[in-house]
Amino acid sequence: MELLEFFLKVLAYIIYTYFTASTIYVLVFAIAGFGYKKNRNNSARNKSSIAVFIPAYKEDAVIVEVAKEALKQQYEVGKFDVVVIADSLKETTILALKALPIILIEVSFKESTKAKALNQALSELQKKYDYALILDADNVMEPNFMNKINNAFQKGYQVVQGHRKAKNRNTSFAILDGASEEINNHLFRKGHRALGLSSGLIGSGMGFNYPLFKSIMKEVNAIGGFDKELEFQFAKRGIVVEYLNDAIVLDEKIQKANDFAVQRRRWLSTQFIYLKKYFVTGCKELLRNGNMNFFDKVLQMIIPPRVLLLGITLLIALGYGLAVVAFDFSAQMMFQKWILNLFLIGLAYLLALPKSFYQFTTLKALLSLPNAFFKMLLLLFKLKGANKKFIHTTHGITQN
């Protein structure tokens, strides 16, 4: 019995240490985000040639309008091409795309992935470009987006992440998804750049030196989370990823609980896969080469997703609180420690959340947060096979 009690106490402190370290990590970057300095928007005279890649897998509802919007960029005519990669689109959609002044590349795979689509497009394109820009099939760039990205390229950056933000706030889950993305923008992009670390990539709204991107993509065969693979590859090569907070690309946010579960299952699976793949390498990179950027990417795979960090901390704090109520006063100190963690997590999220979300609709959307938390908690037990097959999240026409 004493041995069991000792084991349970050790386990409790290991869990506490893990969640406390995760809380401190998030809080540090939440505070650091306020030190982010916006890039001066001096317009570069040299306009680089840019290929705008838009992989579209079964995105008939949105891809034609998105392609039209991409063509409206206030960028020098003849200096950019919109490249739509059509995978499993309807014939009517293909015909509509062929009527536009774009490059259309049709692909077909037994098992589709974004990495496969991009690699085939890169191999088929004969024209040479200076840079590649990657969008999702529902993304809409602000009119001056490419000029801002080009300015960063002209300053010497080889990889640039734009500011992806919500296109829609029409449901509670869309609001929560948009808020989550903005918190991540503050923590993993603004906060990281303020401390001299690389910005995180998001999967779209990102630009790359074209030859560099083409060479690295040849090594990428990820089914999900190809952007995370790119992060590790760039970090290993000592390439800094820049973040442009004022270069906006609108992204359709998850509107339904089921779509939320599908998307988060893919993300959770990706996190575990890259933690397993790069944990040892990350430790070696830190100890041998002092590569903090690479090790930081590993740390991001270790800490729990933000919803789980908040929800599990709350549940454990409640558990210790109930123990205290039941006159188990030995639990009082742990209760106080977990309450402190809960306060610090809440503080970090409030600091990272933009003021535009400080409104009644966000407060109302928080009522859906327990649903989101328990869905993610259950997904931890349903990750098997999540990254063996591409999981597609459908998009549609949305309004704010």
VEXKOL-580631 format. One record per residue: residue in three letters; x, z, y of N, C-alpha, C in turn. Coordinates in steps of 0.2 Angstrom, whole numbers, padded with zeros to 4 digits, always signed. Atoms other than C-alpha are relative to their C-alpha. Example, Ala and Ser with C-alpha at 12.3 -4.5 7.8 and 13.67 -1.06 7.14 Angstrom:
<recs>
ALA+0004+0000-0006+0062+0039-0022+0004+0000+0006SER-0004-0001-0006+0068+0036-0005-0004+0003+0005
</recs>
This chain:
<recs>
MET+0004+0000-0006+0000+0000+0000+0004+0000+0006GLU-0004+0000-0006+0014+0004+0012+0004-0006+0001LEU-0004+0006+0000+0023-0012+0008-0005-0005+0003LEU+0005+0005-0003+0007-0022+0012-0001+0002+0007GLU+0001-0002-0007+0004-0012+0028+0006-0003+0004PHE-0006+0002-0003+0022-0016+0033+0000-0008+0001PHE+0000+0008-0001+0020-0035+0029-0005-0002+0005LEU+0005+0002-0005+0004-0036+0039+0002+0002+0007LYS-0002-0001-0007+0012-0028+0054+0006-0005+0002VAL-0005+0005-0002+0027-0040+0053-0004-0007+0001LEU+0003+0007-0002+0015-0055+0052-0004+0001+0006ALA+0003-0001-0007+0005-0048+0067+0005-0001+0005TYR-0005+0000-0005+0021-0047+0077+0003-0007+0000ILE-0002+0007+0000+0026-0065+0072-0005-0004+0003ILE+0006+0004-0003+0009-0072+0077+0000+0002+0007TYR+0000-0002-0007+0010-0062+0093+0006-0003+0004THR-0006+0003-0003+0028-0068+0097-0001-0008+0001TYR+0001+0007+0000+0023-0086+0093-0005-0002+0006PHE+0005+0002-0005+0008-0086+0105+0002+0002+0007THR-0003-0002-0006+0017-0076+0118+0005-0005+0003ALA-0005+0005-0002+0031-0089+0118-0004-0006+0003SER+0004+0006-0002+0018-0103+0119-0003+0001+0007THR+0004-0002-0007+0009-0094+0134+0005-0001+0005ILE-0006+0000-0005+0026-0092+0143+0002-0007+0002TYR-0002+0007-0001+0030-0110+0141-0005-0004+0004VAL+0005+0003-0004+0014-0116+0148+0000+0003+0007LEU+0000-0003-0006+0014-0104+0162+0006-0002+0005VAL-0006+0002-0003+0032-0109+0167-0001-0007+0003PHE+0001+0006-0003+0027-0127+0169-0006-0001+0004ALA+0005+0000-0004+0011-0123+0177+0002+0002+0007ILE-0003-0002-0006+0021-0115+0191+0004-0005+0003ALA-0005+0005-0002+0034-0128+0191-0003-0006+0003GLY+0004+0006-0003+0021-0142+0194-0001+0000+0007PHE+0001+0000-0008+0019-0136+0212+0007-0002+0003GLY-0007+0002-0003+0038-0141+0215+0001-0007-0001TYR-0001+0007+0001+0035-0159+0210+0000-0003+0007LYS-0001+0004-0006+0040-0171+0224-0002-0007-0001LYS+0003+0007+0000+0030-0187+0226+0006-0005+0002ASN-0005+0005-0002+0041-0202+0226-0002-0004+0007ARG+0001+0004-0006+0043-0211+0243-0003-0007-0002ASN+0003+0006+0002+0032-0226+0243+0003-0006+0003ASN-0003+0006-0004+0044-0238+0251+0000-0006-0005SER+0001+0006+0004+0039-0256+0245+0006-0003-0001ALA-0006+0003+0002+0053-0264+0235-0001-0008+0002ARG+0000+0007-0001+0057-0282+0241+0000-0004-0006ASN+0000+0004+0006+0061-0288+0224-0006+0002-0005LYS+0005+0000+0005+0046-0291+0213+0002-0002-0007SER-0002+0001+0007+0050-0289+0195-0006-0004-0004SER+0005+0003+0004+0041-0300+0182-0002+0005-0005ILE+0003-0005+0004+0029-0289+0172-0005-0003-0005ALA+0005+0002+0005+0020-0292+0156-0005+0006-0001VAL+0005-0006+0001+0004-0281+0155-0004-0001-0006PHE+0002+0000+0007+0000-0278+0137-0007+0004-0001ILE+0006-0004+0001-0018-0273+0133-0002-0001-0008PRO+0003+0000+0007-0021-0270+0114-0007+0001+0000ALA+0007-0001+0000-0039-0272+0110-0003-0001-0007TYR+0002+0000+0006-0045-0267+0093-0008+0002+0000LYS+0007-0001+0000-0064-0269+0091-0003+0002+0007GLU+0002-0002-0007-0066-0267+0110-0004-0005+0004ASP+0004+0005-0003-0079-0280+0113-0004+0002+0006ALA+0004-0003-0006-0089-0269+0125+0004+0000+0006VAL-0004-0001-0007-0075-0267+0138+0005-0005+0001ILE-0007+0004-0001-0060-0279+0135-0001-0005+0006VAL+0001+0006-0004-0067-0294+0145+0000+0003+0008GLU+0001-0003-0007-0071-0283+0161+0007+0003+0002VAL-0007-0003-0001-0054-0274+0159+0005-0005+0002ALA-0004+0005-0001-0045-0290+0158-0001-0003+0007LYS+0001+0002-0007-0053-0296+0174+0002+0004+0005GLU-0003-0005-0005-0049-0280+0183+0007+0000+0001ALA-0007+0001+0000-0031-0282+0178+0003-0005+0004LEU-0002+0006-0004-0030-0299+0186-0001+0001+0007LYS+0001-0002-0007-0035-0291+0203+0005+0004+0003GLN-0005-0004-0003-0019-0282+0205+0003-0004+0006GLN-0003+0003-0007-0011-0284+0223+0007+0000-0001TYR-0007+0001+0001+0005-0290+0216+0001-0007+0000GLU-0001+0007-0001+0014-0306+0219-0002-0005-0006VAL+0003+0004+0005+0005-0320+0210+0006-0004-0003GLY-0005+0003+0004+0016-0328+0196+0005+0005-0002LYS-0005-0005+0002+0026-0312+0194-0003+0005-0006PHE+0003-0004+0006+0014-0304+0181-0005-0004-0004ASP+0005+0003+0004+0004-0310+0166-0003+0006-0004VAL+0004-0004+0004-0010-0301+0158+0000-0002-0008VAL+0000+0002+0007-0008-0301+0139-0005+0004-0004VAL+0005-0004+0004-0023-0296+0129+0002-0002-0008ILE-0002+0001+0007-0019-0293+0110-0007+0001-0004ALA+0007+0000+0003-0036-0297+0101+0001+0001-0007ASP+0000-0002+0007-0038-0288+0085-0007+0002-0002SER+0007-0001+0002-0055-0289+0076-0005+0000+0005LEU+0005+0001-0005-0064-0295+0091-0005-0005-0002LYS+0005+0005+0002-0080-0305+0090+0001-0007+0003GLU-0001+0007-0003-0080-0324+0093-0002-0001+0007THR+0002+0001-0007-0090-0323+0109+0005+0004+0005THR-0004-0004-0005-0078-0310+0116+0007-0005+0000ILE-0006+0004+0000-0063-0322+0111-0001-0006+0005LEU+0002+0005-0004-0072-0336+0120+0000+0002+0007ALA+0000-0002-0007-0074-0326+0136+0007+0002+0002LEU-0007-0001-0002-0056-0321+0136+0004-0006+0001LYS-0004+0007-0001-0050-0339+0134-0002-0003+0006ALA+0003+0003-0006-0060-0343+0149+0004+0003+0006LEU-0004-0003-0005-0048-0331+0159+0007-0002+0001PRO-0007+0002-0001-0031-0335+0166+0005+0006-0003ILE-0004-0005+0003-0023-0323+0154+0004-0003-0006ILE-0003+0002+0007-0012-0324+0138-0003+0003-0005LEU+0004-0003+0005-0022-0321+0123+0004-0001-0007ILE-0004+0001+0006-0013-0317+0107-0005+0004-0006GLU+0005-0002+0006-0025-0315+0091+0005+0003-0006VAL-0004-0002+0006-0018-0304+0077-0005+0003-0005SER+0004-0002+0005-0025-0298+0061+0004+0004-0005PHE-0004-0004+0005-0019-0284+0049-0004+0003-0005LYS+0003-0004+0005-0024-0276+0033-0002+0007+0003GLU+0001-0007-0003-0022-0259+0042+0003-0001+0007SER-0002+0001-0007-0022-0261+0061+0003+0006+0003THR-0003-0006-0004-0011-0250+0073+0002-0003+0006LYS-0003+0003-0007-0006-0252+0091+0007-0002+0000ALA-0007+0002+0001+0012-0252+0086+0001-0007-0003LYS+0000+0006+0003+0009-0267+0075-0002-0006+0005ALA+0003+0005-0005-0001-0276+0088+0005-0002+0005LEU-0005+0001-0005+0012-0274+0101+0006-0003-0002ASN-0005+0003+0003+0026-0279+0090-0001-0007-0001GLN+0001+0007+0001+0018-0295+0085-0001-0004+0007ALA+0000+0003-0006+0014-0299+0103+0007-0001+0003LEU-0007+0000-0002+0032-0295+0108+0004-0006-0003SER-0003+0005+0004+0038-0307+0094-0002-0007+0002GLU+0002+0006-0001+0027-0321+0099+0001-0003+0007LEU-0001+0002-0007+0029-0321+0118+0007-0003+0001GLN-0007+0004-0001+0043-0334+0122+0003+0002+0007LYS-0002-0001-0007+0043-0330+0141+0004+0007+0000LYS-0004-0006-0001+0056-0317+0146-0003+0004+0007TYR+0003-0004-0006+0050-0302+0158+0005+0005+0001ASP-0004-0006-0002+0059-0288+0167-0003+0006-0003TYR+0004-0006+0002+0046-0275+0162-0006-0001-0003ALA+0006+0000+0003+0032-0271+0151-0004+0005+0002LEU+0005-0005-0002+0016-0262+0156-0005+0001-0006ILE+0005+0000+0006+0005-0255+0142-0007+0004+0003LEU+0007-0003-0002-0014-0251+0145-0004+0000-0006ASP+0005+0000+0005-0028-0246+0134-0005-0005+0002ALA+0005+0005-0001-0043-0258+0132-0005+0003+0005ASP+0005-0002-0005-0053-0247+0143+0003+0002+0007ASN-0004-0002-0006-0040-0244+0157-0001-0005+0006VAL+0001+0004-0006-0043-0250+0175+0006+0003+0005MET-0005-0002-0005-0028-0249+0187-0002+0000+0007GLU+0001+0000-0007-0029-0245+0205+0003-0007+0003PRO-0003+0006-0002-0026-0261+0215+0007-0001+0001ASN-0008+0000-0001-0008-0256+0220+0004+0003-0005PHE-0004-0003+0006-0003-0249+0203+0006-0003-0001MET-0006+0003+0002+0009-0262+0199+0006+0000+0005ASN-0005+0000-0006+0018-0262+0216+0003+0007-0001LYS-0003-0007+0000+0021-0243+0214+0004+0001-0006ILE-0004+0000+0006+0027-0245+0196+0007-0004+0001ASN-0006+0005-0001+0039-0259+0202+0005+0004+0005ASN-0005-0003-0004+0046-0248+0216+0004+0005-0004ALA-0004-0004+0004+0051-0235+0203+0005-0004-0004PHE-0005+0004+0003+0059-0248+0193+0006-0002+0004GLN-0005+0002-0005+0069-0254+0208+0004+0005+0002LYS-0004-0005-0001+0075-0237+0210+0005+0002-0006GLY-0004-0001+0006+0083-0238+0193-0003+0003-0006TYR+0003-0003+0006+0071-0230+0181-0002-0005-0005GLN+0001+0004+0005+0069-0238+0165-0007+0001-0004VAL+0006-0002+0003+0053-0229+0159-0004+0004+0005VAL+0004-0003-0006+0039-0224+0171-0007+0001-0003GLN+0007-0002+0002+0022-0215+0167-0004+0000+0006GLY+0004+0000-0006+0008-0218+0179-0005+0006-0001HIS+0005-0006+0000-0006-0205+0183-0006-0002-0003ARG+0007+0002+0004-0020-0208+0170-0005+0006+0002LYS+0005-0005-0002-0036-0199+0176-0007-0003-0002ALA+0006+0001+0003-0054-0199+0171-0004-0006+0004LYS+0005+0006-0003-0065-0215+0174-0007+0003+0001ASN+0007-0002+0000-0081-0205+0170+0000+0007-0001ARG+0002-0007+0001-0088-0188+0171-0007+0001-0002ASN+0007+0000+0001-0105-0191+0164-0003+0004-0006THR+0003-0005+0005-0106-0178+0150+0005+0006+0000SER-0004-0006+0000-0099-0161+0147+0007-0001-0004PHE-0006+0001+0004-0086-0167+0134+0004-0005+0004ALA-0004+0005-0005-0081-0181+0147+0004+0004+0005ILE-0003-0005-0005-0078-0167+0160+0006+0004-0003LEU-0005-0004+0003-0068-0156+0148+0006-0005-0002ASP-0005+0004+0001-0058-0171+0142+0004-0002+0006GLY-0003+0002-0007-0054-0176+0160+0004+0006+0002ALA-0004-0006-0002-0049-0158+0164+0006+0001-0004SER-0006-0001+0004-0038-0157+0149+0006-0005+0002GLU-0005+0005-0002-0029-0173+0154+0004+0002+0006GLU-0003-0002-0007-0026-0167+0172+0004+0006-0001ILE-0004-0006+0002-0020-0150+0165+0007-0002-0003ASN-0006+0003+0003-0008-0160+0154+0005-0004+0005ASN-0003+0004-0005-0003-0171+0169+0005+0005+0004HIS-0003-0005-0004+0002-0155+0178+0006+0003-0003LEU-0005-0003+0004+0011-0147+0164+0006-0004-0002PHE-0005+0004+0004+0020-0161+0155+0003-0006+0004ARG-0003+0005-0004+0023-0173+0169+0002+0003+0007LYS-0002-0003-0006+0023-0165+0186+0005+0006-0001GLY-0004-0006+0002+0030-0148+0179+0007-0002-0003HIS-0006+0001+0004+0043-0156+0168+0005-0004+0005ARG-0004+0003-0005+0049-0168+0182+0003+0004+0005ALA-0002-0004-0005+0050-0154+0194+0006+0004-0002LEU-0006-0004+0003+0063-0145+0182+0005-0005-0002GLY-0006+0005+0002+0073-0161+0179-0001-0003-0007LEU+0002+0003+0007+0065-0165+0162-0004-0006+0000SER+0004+0006+0000+0057-0181+0157-0007+0001+0000SER+0007+0000+0001+0039-0184+0159-0002-0001-0007GLY+0003+0002+0006+0028-0185+0144-0003-0006+0001LEU+0003+0007+0000+0021-0202+0139-0007+0002-0002ILE+0007-0002+0002+0002-0203+0137-0003-0006-0005GLY+0003+0006+0004+0000-0220+0127-0003-0006+0004SER+0002+0005-0005-0006-0230+0142+0002+0001+0007GLY-0002-0001-0007-0003-0233+0160+0008+0001+0001MET-0007-0001+0000+0016-0233+0156+0004-0007+0000GLY-0004+0006-0001+0030-0246+0160+0007+0001-0003PHE-0007+0000+0003+0046-0250+0152+0004-0006+0002ASN-0005+0005+0000+0062-0260+0154-0002-0005-0006TYR+0003+0004+0005+0056-0275+0144+0005-0001-0006PRO-0005+0000+0006+0072-0278+0133+0001+0007-0004LEU+0000-0007+0003+0073-0259+0130-0006+0001-0004PHE+0006-0001+0003+0055-0258+0125+0000-0004-0006LYS+0000+0004+0006+0056-0273+0113+0005+0002-0005SER-0004-0002+0006+0071-0267+0104-0002+0007-0003ILE+0002-0006+0003+0065-0249+0102-0007-0001-0004MET+0007+0001+0004+0047-0255+0096+0002-0003-0007LYS-0001+0003+0006+0055-0264+0082+0001+0005-0005GLU-0001-0006+0004+0059-0247+0075-0006+0004-0001VAL+0006-0004+0000+0042-0240+0078-0005-0003-0005ASN+0006+0002+0004+0029-0241+0064-0005+0005-0001ALA+0004-0006+0000+0019-0226+0068-0007-0002+0000ILE+0007+0002+0001+0000-0227+0063-0003+0003+0006GLY+0002-0003-0006-0004-0215+0077+0005+0004+0004GLY-0005-0004-0004+0005-0207+0092+0007-0004+0001PHE-0006+0004-0001+0017-0221+0094+0004+0002+0007ASP-0003-0002-0006+0020-0215+0112+0005+0007-0001LYS-0004-0006+0001+0027-0198+0105+0007-0003-0004GLU-0006+0003+0003+0039-0209+0094+0005-0002+0006LEU-0004+0002-0006+0045-0217+0110+0003+0005+0004GLU-0002-0005-0004+0047-0201+0119+0007+0003-0004PHE-0006-0002+0004+0059-0195+0105+0006-0005+0001GLN-0006+0005+0000+0069-0211+0105+0003-0001+0007PHE-0003+0000-0007+0071-0211+0124+0004+0006+0001ALA-0003-0006-0001+0076-0193+0124+0007+0000-0004LYS-0006+0000+0003+0089-0196+0111+0005-0005+0003ARG-0004+0004-0003+0096-0210+0121+0002+0002+0007GLY-0002-0003-0007+0097-0199+0137-0004-0004+0005ILE+0004+0004-0005+0084-0210+0146-0006+0004+0003VAL+0005-0004-0003+0073-0201+0158-0006-0004+0002VAL+0006+0003-0001+0055-0204+0159-0003+0002+0007GLU+0002-0002-0006+0049-0204+0177-0008+0000+0000TYR+0007-0001-0001+0031-0199+0183-0002-0002+0007LEU+0003+0002-0006+0021-0207+0197-0007+0003+0001ASN+0006-0003-0001+0007-0195+0202-0005-0004+0004ASP+0005+0004-0004+0000-0207+0215-0001-0007-0003ALA+0001+0007+0003+0000-0223+0203-0006+0002-0005ILE+0006-0002+0004-0018-0221+0196-0002-0006-0004VAL+0003+0005+0005-0025-0229+0181-0006+0004-0003LEU+0006-0004+0002-0043-0224+0176-0001-0001-0007ASP+0000+0000+0007-0046-0220+0158-0007+0003-0002GLU+0007-0003+0002-0063-0218+0149+0001+0006-0004LYS+0000-0007+0003-0065-0200+0143-0005+0000-0006ILE+0005-0001+0005-0073-0195+0127-0007+0003+0002GLN+0007-0003-0002-0092-0192+0129-0004+0004-0005LYS+0004-0003+0006-0098-0186+0112+0005+0005-0004ALA-0004-0005+0004-0093-0171+0101+0003-0004-0006ASN-0003+0004+0006-0090-0183+0086+0006-0004+0002ASP-0006+0004-0002-0078-0194+0096+0005+0005+0002PHE-0005-0006-0002-0069-0178+0102+0003+0002-0006ALA-0002-0002+0006-0067-0173+0084+0005-0005-0003VAL-0004+0005+0002-0060-0190+0079+0006-0001+0003GLN-0006+0001-0004-0048-0191+0093+0005+0006-0001ARG-0005-0006+0001-0041-0173+0091+0003+0000-0007ARG-0003+0000+0007-0039-0175+0072+0006-0004+0000ARG-0005+0004-0001-0028-0189+0076+0006+0003+0003TRP-0005-0003-0004-0018-0180+0089+0003+0006-0004LEU-0003-0006+0004-0016-0164+0078+0004-0002-0005SER-0004+0003+0005-0010-0174+0064+0007-0003+0002THR-0006+0003-0003+0003-0183+0075+0004+0006+0002GLN-0004-0006-0002+0009-0166+0081+0004+0003-0006PHE-0004-0002+0006+0013-0160+0064+0005-0005-0003ILE-0005+0005+0003+0021-0176+0058+0006+0000+0004TYR-0006+0001-0004+0033-0177+0073+0004+0007+0000LEU-0004-0006+0000+0037-0158+0072+0004+0000-0007LYS-0004+0001+0007+0042-0161+0053+0005-0005+0001LYS-0005+0005+0000+0051-0176+0057+0006+0001+0004TYR-0005+0000-0005+0061-0171+0072+0003+0008+0001PHE-0002-0007-0001+0063-0151+0071+0007+0001-0001VAL-0007-0001+0001+0080-0151+0063+0005-0004+0005THR-0003+0004-0005+0086-0166+0074+0000+0003+0007GLY+0001-0003-0006+0080-0157+0089+0005+0006+0001CYS-0005-0006+0000+0090-0141+0085+0007-0003+0001LYS-0007+0003+0000+0106-0152+0082+0001-0003+0007GLU-0001+0004-0006+0103-0162+0098+0002+0006+0005LEU-0001-0006-0005+0102-0145+0108+0007+0003-0001LEU-0006-0003+0001+0117-0137+0100+0006-0004+0000ARG-0006+0005+0000+0129-0152+0098+0001-0003+0007ASN-0001+0004-0006+0125-0162+0113-0003+0003+0006GLY+0003-0003-0006+0116-0150+0125-0006-0004+0002ASN+0005+0004-0001+0101-0162+0124-0007+0004+0001MET+0006-0004-0001+0087-0151+0132-0006-0004+0000ASN+0005+0004+0000+0076-0166+0134-0003-0001-0007PHE+0002+0001+0007+0075-0169+0115-0003+0006-0002PHE+0003-0006+0003+0073-0151+0111-0006+0002+0003ASP+0007-0002-0004+0059-0149+0124-0005-0004-0004LYS+0005+0004+0003+0050-0163+0115-0002+0003-0007VAL+0002-0004+0006+0051-0153+0099-0004+0006+0001LEU+0004-0006-0002+0045-0137+0108-0007-0002+0001GLN+0006+0002-0001+0030-0147+0113-0004-0001-0006MET+0003+0001+0006+0026-0151+0095-0001+0007-0004ILE+0000-0007+0003+0028-0132+0091-0006+0004+0003ILE+0005-0004-0003+0016-0125+0103-0007-0003-0001PRO+0007+0003+0002-0003-0126+0099-0003-0004+0006PRO+0003+0004-0006-0014-0138+0109-0004+0005+0004ARG+0002-0005-0005-0021-0130+0124-0007+0003-0001VAL+0007-0003+0002-0039-0127+0118+0001+0005-0006LEU-0002-0004+0005-0032-0119+0102+0003+0006+0003LEU-0004-0006-0003-0020-0108+0112-0005+0005+0003LEU+0005-0005-0004-0034-0101+0123-0005+0003-0005GLY+0005-0002+0005-0047-0100+0109+0002+0005-0005ILE-0003-0005+0005-0036-0091+0096+0002+0006+0003THR-0002-0006-0004-0029-0079+0109-0006+0004+0001LEU+0006-0004-0002-0047-0074+0114-0003+0003-0006LEU+0002-0003+0006-0052-0072+0096+0004+0006-0003ILE-0004-0005+0002-0037-0061+0092-0001+0006+0004ALA+0001-0005-0005-0039-0051+0108-0007+0004-0002LEU+0007-0003+0002-0058-0048+0103+0001+0004-0007GLY-0001-0003+0007-0052-0043+0085+0003+0007+0001TYR-0003-0007-0002-0041-0029+0092-0004+0004+0004GLY+0005-0004-0004-0054-0024+0104-0005+0003-0004LEU+0004-0003+0005-0066-0021+0090+0003+0005-0004ALA-0004-0005+0004-0053-0011+0081+0000+0006+0004VAL+0000-0006-0004-0051+0000+0096-0007+0003+0001VAL+0007-0003-0001-0070+0002+0098-0002+0004-0007ALA+0001-0003+0007-0070+0007+0079+0005+0006-0001PHE-0004-0006+0000-0058+0021+0084+0007-0001-0003ASP-0007+0001+0003-0042+0013+0077+0005-0001+0006PHE-0003+0000-0006-0032+0018+0092+0007-0003+0000SER-0006+0003+0001-0016+0011+0084+0000-0007+0002ALA+0001+0007-0002-0023-0006+0089+0000-0001+0008GLN+0001+0001-0008-0024-0002+0108+0006-0003+0003MET-0006+0004-0003-0006-0008+0112-0001-0007-0001MET+0001+0007+0001-0009-0024+0104-0005-0003+0003PHE+0006+0002-0004-0026-0026+0112+0002-0002+0007GLN-0002+0001-0007-0018-0024+0129+0005-0006+0001LYS-0005+0005+0000-0004-0036+0125-0004-0007-0001TRP+0003+0006+0001-0016-0050+0119-0005-0001+0006ILE+0004+0001-0006-0027-0047+0134+0004-0003+0006LEU-0005+0003-0005-0012-0050+0145+0001-0007-0001ASN-0001+0007+0002-0008-0066+0136-0006-0004+0002LEU+0006+0003-0001-0026-0071+0138-0001-0002+0008PHE+0000+0001-0007-0025-0068+0157+0005-0005+0002LEU-0005+0005-0002-0009-0078+0158-0002-0007-0001ILE+0002+0007+0002-0016-0093+0149-0005-0002+0005GLY+0005+0002-0005-0031-0093+0160+0003-0001+0007LEU-0003+0002-0007-0020-0092+0176+0004-0006+0000ALA-0004+0006+0000-0009-0106+0170-0005-0006+0000TYR+0005+0005+0000-0024-0117+0167-0003-0001+0006LEU+0003+0000-0006-0032-0113+0183+0005-0003+0005LEU-0006+0003-0004-0015-0117+0192+0000-0007-0001ALA-0001+0007+0002-0014-0133+0183-0006-0005+0001LEU+0006+0004-0001-0032-0139+0186-0001-0002+0007PRO+0000+0002-0007-0034-0150+0201-0007+0003+0003LYS+0006-0003-0004-0046-0144+0215-0006-0004-0001SER+0006+0005+0000-0058-0159+0212-0004+0003-0006PHE+0004-0002+0005-0063-0150+0196-0003+0007+0001TYR+0003-0006-0002-0068-0134+0205-0007-0001+0002GLN+0006+0001-0002-0086-0137+0205-0005+0002-0006PHE+0005-0003+0005-0103-0132+0196+0000-0004-0006THR+0000+0005+0006-0102-0147+0184+0005+0002-0005THR-0005-0002+0004-0086-0141+0177-0001+0007-0003LEU+0002-0006+0003-0092-0123+0175-0006-0001-0005LYS+0005+0001+0005-0107-0130+0166+0003-0003-0006ALA-0003+0004+0006-0096-0141+0155+0004+0005-0004LEU-0003-0005+0003-0087-0125+0150-0004+0003-0006LEU+0005-0003+0006-0102-0120+0139+0001-0004-0006SER-0002+0004+0005-0096-0134+0128+0007+0002-0003LEU-0007-0001+0002-0079-0127+0126+0000+0004-0007PRO+0000-0003+0007-0083-0115+0111-0001-0005-0005ASN+0002+0006+0005-0090-0131+0102+0007-0004-0001ALA-0006+0004+0000-0074-0140+0106+0006+0004-0004PHE-0005-0005+0004-0063-0125+0100-0001+0000-0007PHE+0001-0001+0008-0071-0123+0083+0000-0006-0003LYS-0001+0007+0003-0071-0142+0080+0008+0000-0001MET-0007+0000+0001-0052-0141+0083+0003+0004-0005LEU-0002-0005+0004-0050-0126+0073-0001-0002-0008LEU+0002+0003+0006-0059-0134+0058+0004-0006-0002LEU-0004+0006+0001-0049-0150+0060+0007+0002-0003LEU-0006-0002+0002-0033-0140+0056+0000+0000-0008PHE+0001+0001+0007-0040-0140+0038-0002-0007-0003LYS+0002+0007+0002-0044-0158+0038+0005-0005+0002LEU-0005+0004-0003-0028-0166+0043+0003-0005-0005LYS-0003+0004+0005-0024-0174+0026-0003-0007+0001GLY+0002+0007-0001-0024-0193+0028-0001-0002+0007ALA+0002+0002-0007-0027-0193+0046+0005-0005+0003ASN-0005+0004-0003-0011-0202+0050+0002-0006-0005LYS-0001+0005+0005-0012-0214+0035-0004-0006+0001LYS+0004+0006-0002-0025-0225+0043-0002+0001+0007PHE+0001+0000-0008-0028-0230+0061-0007+0003+0001ILE+0007-0003-0002-0043-0219+0068-0001-0003+0007HIS+0002+0003-0006-0052-0229+0081-0005+0004+0004THR+0005-0004-0004-0061-0221+0095-0004-0006+0005THR+0004+0005-0003-0075-0233+0102+0000+0002+0008HIS+0001-0001-0007-0077-0236+0121-0006-0004+0002GLY+0005+0004-0002-0091-0242+0131+0000+0000+0008ILE+0001+0001-0007-0097-0246+0149-0002+0007+0002THR+0002-0007-0002-0098-0229+0158+0000+0000+0008GLN+0001-0001-0007-0103-0223+0175+0002+0007+0002ASN-0001-0007-0002-0097-0208+0185-0006+0004+0001
</recs>
